[in-house]
Amino acid sequence: MAVVSSEAEGREATVGGRERARRGGVARRVVGVVAGIAFAAAAVYAQTFTLSFDQRGSALTVKGAVGELVETNRFSAKVTSLVAAHAVESKDTTDKVTEVETSNLFLVVDVTATTPKRPLQLSRLQPPVLLTADDRRYTPTDKVDESLTLFNKVIQPGLWSKGVLVFEIPEDALPGLRFVLIPPQGGIVVDTFVPEAEIDLGLSDAAAARLVSQAERVHSLVGKS
């Protein structure tokens, strides 16, 4: 009887060991799948920051010129005018009007935009840029109050919103300058095929020199948003 009991116990121990091994194998596979998904998501997320400017949606770039309406399937935009200035009037946190200067040049870009379906609001995380002839990029300056710019507008479907974007840029970067608008996106995974509008600002060497010569001493943004 003792021998039979020992054999039974052995079989039970063997079955129990196999069951624990099976559960352990399942757990390892689950952990492996979760880790794989996390790694893939991280790779996609990282890729959005390693893609070059030209790679991000370059196949969906819609081009136009200043004064022309550039239409994509997510938004339409037009640059209506440009103003150069050595200083701009903004306001501080107490709404007091202040004069802000730059050692370069302020370029005030007047933009009109609409969307066909979903509201759109510009974001500092994915802002419009000025793209130079040698592919330097300039984002809007943080020296002016955003409530005075297009950042403060929600661009609504079927309605036209108008506002300015203010950039600081060296004078030698003006010739061949383009304005590029990419709609901001939320979430971790960024759509690399989102359409963008690229607008040639019409600044030949002669036009750039003329813009500099006509630059205002100070351009007021107050009361124009």
GUVOPA-912231 format. One record per residue (C-alpha): residue number from 1; z negated, x negated, y negated. Coordinates in Angstrom, 2 decimals, always signed. Layout:
<rs>
pos:NUM | z:Z | x:X | y:Y $
...
</rs>
This chain:
<rs>
pos:1 | z:+0.00 | x:+0.00 | y:+0.00 $
pos:2 | z:-0.80 | x:-2.84 | y:-2.35 $
pos:3 | z:+2.64 | x:-4.34 | y:-1.75 $
pos:4 | z:+4.39 | x:-1.03 | y:-2.50 $
pos:5 | z:+2.38 | x:-0.67 | y:-5.72 $
pos:6 | z:+3.32 | x:-4.17 | y:-6.81 $
pos:7 | z:+7.02 | x:-3.55 | y:-6.15 $
pos:8 | z:+6.89 | x:-0.27 | y:-8.12 $
pos:9 | z:+5.19 | x:-1.99 | y:-11.00 $
pos:10 | z:+7.86 | x:-4.68 | y:-10.93 $
pos:11 | z:+10.63 | x:-2.13 | y:-11.07 $
pos:12 | z:+8.93 | x:-0.36 | y:-13.96 $
pos:13 | z:+8.52 | x:-3.63 | y:-15.80 $
pos:14 | z:+12.19 | x:-4.45 | y:-15.24 $
pos:15 | z:+13.34 | x:-1.03 | y:-16.47 $
pos:16 | z:+11.02 | x:-1.29 | y:-19.48 $
pos:17 | z:+12.39 | x:-4.72 | y:-20.32 $
pos:18 | z:+15.95 | x:-3.47 | y:-20.11 $
pos:19 | z:+15.08 | x:-0.52 | y:-22.37 $
pos:20 | z:+13.48 | x:-2.80 | y:-24.96 $
pos:21 | z:+16.47 | x:-5.12 | y:-24.80 $
pos:22 | z:+18.82 | x:-2.15 | y:-25.26 $
pos:23 | z:+16.88 | x:-0.91 | y:-28.28 $
pos:24 | z:+16.81 | x:-4.41 | y:-29.71 $
pos:25 | z:+20.57 | x:-4.71 | y:-29.28 $
pos:26 | z:+21.15 | x:-1.40 | y:-31.05 $
pos:27 | z:+18.86 | x:-2.44 | y:-33.89 $
pos:28 | z:+20.69 | x:-5.73 | y:-34.30 $
pos:29 | z:+24.04 | x:-3.94 | y:-34.39 $
pos:30 | z:+22.76 | x:-1.50 | y:-37.04 $
pos:31 | z:+21.43 | x:-4.38 | y:-39.14 $
pos:32 | z:+24.75 | x:-6.16 | y:-38.72 $
pos:33 | z:+26.74 | x:-3.13 | y:-39.86 $
pos:34 | z:+24.50 | x:-2.61 | y:-42.92 $
pos:35 | z:+24.73 | x:-6.29 | y:-43.80 $
pos:36 | z:+28.50 | x:-6.16 | y:-43.43 $
pos:37 | z:+28.80 | x:-3.16 | y:-45.75 $
pos:38 | z:+26.54 | x:-4.82 | y:-48.32 $
pos:39 | z:+28.55 | x:-8.04 | y:-48.13 $
pos:40 | z:+31.83 | x:-6.17 | y:-48.58 $
pos:41 | z:+30.48 | x:-4.25 | y:-51.57 $
pos:42 | z:+29.20 | x:-7.48 | y:-53.11 $
pos:43 | z:+32.58 | x:-9.10 | y:-52.58 $
pos:44 | z:+34.37 | x:-6.22 | y:-54.33 $
pos:45 | z:+31.85 | x:-6.33 | y:-57.17 $
pos:46 | z:+32.23 | x:-10.09 | y:-57.55 $
pos:47 | z:+36.00 | x:-9.79 | y:-57.48 $
pos:48 | z:+35.99 | x:-7.63 | y:-60.60 $
pos:49 | z:+34.55 | x:-10.60 | y:-62.49 $
pos:50 | z:+36.75 | x:-13.29 | y:-60.96 $
pos:51 | z:+40.09 | x:-11.58 | y:-61.60 $
pos:52 | z:+41.95 | x:-13.01 | y:-64.55 $
pos:53 | z:+42.74 | x:-10.86 | y:-67.58 $
pos:54 | z:+46.39 | x:-10.58 | y:-66.49 $
pos:55 | z:+45.45 | x:-9.63 | y:-62.91 $
pos:56 | z:+43.26 | x:-6.72 | y:-63.99 $
pos:57 | z:+45.70 | x:-3.82 | y:-64.00 $
pos:58 | z:+48.60 | x:-5.95 | y:-65.25 $
pos:59 | z:+51.03 | x:-3.80 | y:-63.22 $
pos:60 | z:+49.85 | x:-0.74 | y:-65.17 $
pos:61 | z:+50.04 | x:-2.18 | y:-68.68 $
pos:62 | z:+51.78 | x:+0.15 | y:-71.12 $
pos:63 | z:+53.07 | x:-1.72 | y:-74.15 $
pos:64 | z:+53.89 | x:-0.59 | y:-77.64 $
pos:65 | z:+53.88 | x:-1.67 | y:-81.27 $
pos:66 | z:+51.68 | x:-0.94 | y:-84.26 $
pos:67 | z:+52.34 | x:+2.60 | y:-85.49 $
pos:68 | z:+53.63 | x:+3.74 | y:-82.09 $
pos:69 | z:+51.80 | x:+6.05 | y:-79.69 $
pos:70 | z:+51.09 | x:+4.31 | y:-76.39 $
pos:71 | z:+50.51 | x:+6.81 | y:-73.57 $
pos:72 | z:+48.88 | x:+6.15 | y:-70.17 $
pos:73 | z:+47.75 | x:+8.65 | y:-67.54 $
pos:74 | z:+44.13 | x:+8.32 | y:-68.72 $
pos:75 | z:+44.42 | x:+8.05 | y:-72.49 $
pos:76 | z:+46.79 | x:+7.69 | y:-75.42 $
pos:77 | z:+46.19 | x:+5.39 | y:-78.37 $
pos:78 | z:+47.82 | x:+4.23 | y:-81.58 $
pos:79 | z:+46.99 | x:+1.48 | y:-84.06 $
pos:80 | z:+47.75 | x:+3.02 | y:-87.43 $
pos:81 | z:+46.87 | x:+0.15 | y:-89.76 $
pos:82 | z:+45.33 | x:-3.31 | y:-90.16 $
pos:83 | z:+43.17 | x:-4.68 | y:-92.95 $
pos:84 | z:+41.98 | x:-8.26 | y:-93.36 $
pos:85 | z:+38.84 | x:-9.05 | y:-95.33 $
pos:86 | z:+36.48 | x:-11.94 | y:-96.02 $
pos:87 | z:+33.48 | x:-9.58 | y:-95.92 $
pos:88 | z:+32.72 | x:-6.00 | y:-94.95 $
pos:89 | z:+30.20 | x:-3.47 | y:-96.13 $
pos:90 | z:+28.07 | x:-2.18 | y:-93.27 $
pos:91 | z:+24.54 | x:-0.78 | y:-93.14 $
pos:92 | z:+21.26 | x:-1.95 | y:-91.64 $
pos:93 | z:+18.69 | x:-0.09 | y:-89.52 $
pos:94 | z:+17.34 | x:+1.65 | y:-92.61 $
pos:95 | z:+20.84 | x:+2.85 | y:-93.59 $
pos:96 | z:+20.88 | x:+0.47 | y:-96.54 $
pos:97 | z:+24.39 | x:-0.74 | y:-97.39 $
pos:98 | z:+24.74 | x:-4.45 | y:-96.73 $
pos:99 | z:+27.56 | x:-6.94 | y:-97.26 $
pos:100 | z:+28.41 | x:-9.00 | y:-94.19 $
pos:101 | z:+30.44 | x:-12.19 | y:-94.44 $
pos:102 | z:+32.29 | x:-14.39 | y:-91.98 $
pos:103 | z:+33.52 | x:-17.98 | y:-91.97 $
pos:104 | z:+36.71 | x:-16.72 | y:-90.33 $
pos:105 | z:+38.40 | x:-13.43 | y:-91.18 $
pos:106 | z:+37.45 | x:-9.84 | y:-90.47 $
pos:107 | z:+40.32 | x:-7.84 | y:-89.01 $
pos:108 | z:+39.73 | x:-4.10 | y:-89.31 $
pos:109 | z:+41.90 | x:-2.23 | y:-86.81 $
pos:110 | z:+42.34 | x:+1.49 | y:-87.41 $
pos:111 | z:+42.76 | x:+3.29 | y:-84.05 $
pos:112 | z:+43.57 | x:+6.88 | y:-83.13 $
pos:113 | z:+43.07 | x:+8.01 | y:-79.52 $
pos:114 | z:+42.90 | x:+11.02 | y:-77.19 $
pos:115 | z:+42.58 | x:+11.73 | y:-73.46 $
pos:116 | z:+44.35 | x:+14.31 | y:-71.27 $
pos:117 | z:+41.47 | x:+15.25 | y:-68.95 $
pos:118 | z:+38.13 | x:+13.46 | y:-69.22 $
pos:119 | z:+36.07 | x:+12.41 | y:-72.26 $
pos:120 | z:+36.07 | x:+8.69 | y:-72.97 $
pos:121 | z:+33.70 | x:+6.53 | y:-74.99 $
pos:122 | z:+34.16 | x:+2.83 | y:-75.62 $
pos:123 | z:+31.57 | x:+0.44 | y:-74.24 $
pos:124 | z:+30.36 | x:-3.00 | y:-75.28 $
pos:125 | z:+30.38 | x:-3.97 | y:-71.60 $
pos:126 | z:+34.14 | x:-3.36 | y:-71.34 $
pos:127 | z:+35.36 | x:-3.38 | y:-74.94 $
pos:128 | z:+38.85 | x:-3.45 | y:-76.40 $
pos:129 | z:+40.00 | x:-6.98 | y:-77.22 $
pos:130 | z:+42.40 | x:-8.87 | y:-79.42 $
pos:131 | z:+44.64 | x:-11.10 | y:-77.32 $
pos:132 | z:+46.24 | x:-14.09 | y:-79.02 $
pos:133 | z:+49.60 | x:-15.69 | y:-78.30 $
pos:134 | z:+47.82 | x:-18.43 | y:-76.31 $
pos:135 | z:+45.68 | x:-15.89 | y:-74.40 $
pos:136 | z:+42.42 | x:-16.29 | y:-76.29 $
pos:137 | z:+40.42 | x:-13.06 | y:-76.35 $
pos:138 | z:+38.22 | x:-11.73 | y:-79.14 $
pos:139 | z:+35.85 | x:-8.80 | y:-78.71 $
pos:140 | z:+34.65 | x:-6.60 | y:-81.60 $
pos:141 | z:+32.06 | x:-8.24 | y:-83.83 $
pos:142 | z:+28.41 | x:-7.27 | y:-83.47 $
pos:143 | z:+27.77 | x:-7.85 | y:-87.19 $
pos:144 | z:+28.59 | x:-4.27 | y:-88.20 $
pos:145 | z:+26.75 | x:-1.06 | y:-87.41 $
pos:146 | z:+28.45 | x:+0.62 | y:-84.43 $
pos:147 | z:+27.92 | x:+4.06 | y:-85.96 $
pos:148 | z:+30.63 | x:+3.08 | y:-88.45 $
pos:149 | z:+33.18 | x:+2.30 | y:-85.75 $
pos:150 | z:+35.11 | x:+3.92 | y:-82.91 $
pos:151 | z:+32.27 | x:+2.97 | y:-80.56 $
pos:152 | z:+30.36 | x:+5.91 | y:-82.04 $
pos:153 | z:+33.04 | x:+8.47 | y:-81.14 $
pos:154 | z:+33.44 | x:+10.43 | y:-77.92 $
pos:155 | z:+37.18 | x:+10.79 | y:-77.39 $
pos:156 | z:+37.66 | x:+14.35 | y:-76.16 $
pos:157 | z:+40.53 | x:+15.81 | y:-74.10 $
pos:158 | z:+43.21 | x:+17.36 | y:-76.26 $
pos:159 | z:+41.60 | x:+16.19 | y:-79.51 $
pos:160 | z:+42.42 | x:+13.15 | y:-81.64 $
pos:161 | z:+39.60 | x:+10.79 | y:-82.57 $
pos:162 | z:+40.00 | x:+8.21 | y:-85.30 $
pos:163 | z:+37.92 | x:+5.15 | y:-86.06 $
pos:164 | z:+37.97 | x:+1.44 | y:-86.76 $
pos:165 | z:+37.20 | x:-1.61 | y:-84.66 $
pos:166 | z:+36.19 | x:-4.78 | y:-86.47 $
pos:167 | z:+36.93 | x:-8.25 | y:-85.17 $
pos:168 | z:+36.18 | x:-11.77 | y:-86.41 $
pos:169 | z:+39.14 | x:-14.04 | y:-85.84 $
pos:170 | z:+40.42 | x:-17.39 | y:-87.14 $
pos:171 | z:+43.44 | x:-17.22 | y:-89.41 $
pos:172 | z:+45.49 | x:-19.43 | y:-87.08 $
pos:173 | z:+45.06 | x:-16.87 | y:-84.27 $
pos:174 | z:+46.82 | x:-14.06 | y:-86.15 $
pos:175 | z:+50.50 | x:-14.76 | y:-85.28 $
pos:176 | z:+51.51 | x:-12.88 | y:-82.13 $
pos:177 | z:+48.21 | x:-10.99 | y:-81.93 $
pos:178 | z:+47.96 | x:-7.98 | y:-79.61 $
pos:179 | z:+45.36 | x:-5.22 | y:-79.34 $
pos:180 | z:+44.42 | x:-4.33 | y:-75.76 $
pos:181 | z:+42.54 | x:-1.16 | y:-74.86 $
pos:182 | z:+41.18 | x:-0.65 | y:-71.33 $
pos:183 | z:+39.07 | x:+2.47 | y:-70.73 $
pos:184 | z:+35.51 | x:+1.57 | y:-69.72 $
pos:185 | z:+34.40 | x:+2.36 | y:-66.17 $
pos:186 | z:+30.98 | x:+3.10 | y:-64.75 $
pos:187 | z:+29.48 | x:+2.13 | y:-61.41 $
pos:188 | z:+29.43 | x:-1.08 | y:-59.40 $
pos:189 | z:+32.97 | x:-1.02 | y:-58.03 $
pos:190 | z:+35.56 | x:-1.33 | y:-60.79 $
pos:191 | z:+39.09 | x:+0.02 | y:-60.43 $
pos:192 | z:+41.31 | x:-3.03 | y:-60.90 $
pos:193 | z:+44.37 | x:-0.79 | y:-61.34 $
pos:194 | z:+43.15 | x:+1.18 | y:-64.33 $
pos:195 | z:+45.95 | x:+1.48 | y:-66.94 $
pos:196 | z:+45.68 | x:-0.45 | y:-70.18 $
pos:197 | z:+47.44 | x:-0.15 | y:-73.52 $
pos:198 | z:+48.73 | x:-3.34 | y:-75.11 $
pos:199 | z:+49.82 | x:-2.95 | y:-78.73 $
pos:200 | z:+51.72 | x:-5.68 | y:-80.56 $
pos:201 | z:+50.27 | x:-5.84 | y:-84.07 $
pos:202 | z:+53.55 | x:-7.10 | y:-85.54 $
pos:203 | z:+52.09 | x:-10.31 | y:-86.92 $
pos:204 | z:+54.88 | x:-12.83 | y:-87.07 $
pos:205 | z:+54.10 | x:-16.11 | y:-88.84 $
pos:206 | z:+55.30 | x:-14.64 | y:-92.13 $
pos:207 | z:+53.46 | x:-11.33 | y:-91.62 $
pos:208 | z:+50.25 | x:-13.16 | y:-90.68 $
pos:209 | z:+50.47 | x:-15.35 | y:-93.77 $
pos:210 | z:+51.04 | x:-12.25 | y:-95.92 $
pos:211 | z:+48.03 | x:-10.50 | y:-94.35 $
pos:212 | z:+45.82 | x:-13.51 | y:-95.12 $
pos:213 | z:+47.06 | x:-13.75 | y:-98.71 $
pos:214 | z:+46.30 | x:-10.04 | y:-99.22 $
pos:215 | z:+42.86 | x:-10.14 | y:-97.55 $
pos:216 | z:+40.27 | x:-8.11 | y:-99.43 $
pos:217 | z:+37.20 | x:-9.86 | y:-100.75 $
pos:218 | z:+35.08 | x:-7.09 | y:-99.26 $
pos:219 | z:+36.15 | x:-4.03 | y:-97.25 $
pos:220 | z:+33.77 | x:-1.09 | y:-97.06 $
pos:221 | z:+33.18 | x:+0.65 | y:-93.71 $
pos:222 | z:+30.55 | x:+3.00 | y:-95.09 $
pos:223 | z:+31.56 | x:+6.65 | y:-95.31 $
pos:224 | z:+34.76 | x:+6.17 | y:-93.30 $
pos:225 | z:+33.56 | x:+6.83 | y:-89.74 $
</rs>
